[in-house]
Amino acid sequence: MDVGLICPRRKGAASHAFWTQIQTGGQEAPAKDNVELRYAGSGQIPEQATFIQNAIDSQVDGIIMTLPDPDALRPLVHKAL
């Protein structure tokens, strides 16, 4: 199973520590269940949109993402469904 994890990268130690922990856990946990996690991260909406489109094009089994700008990313979210 392939899963895309698309996370923002934001300034600030607390935010950075949170997403670093998410990425680390997301890489360690799936290994025991034969899951490949494809991590991509950016604080820029256009780059996040590209990551989402790449996950769709790769036909991953699932996409985990945040929506820092729901209006901008809505079309891609609907496309992924």
Secondary structure, 3 states (H helix, E strand, C coil): CEEEEEECCCCCHHHHHHHHHHHHHHHHCHHHHCCEEEEEECCCHHHHHHHHHHHHHCCCCEEEECCCCHHHHHHHHHHHC
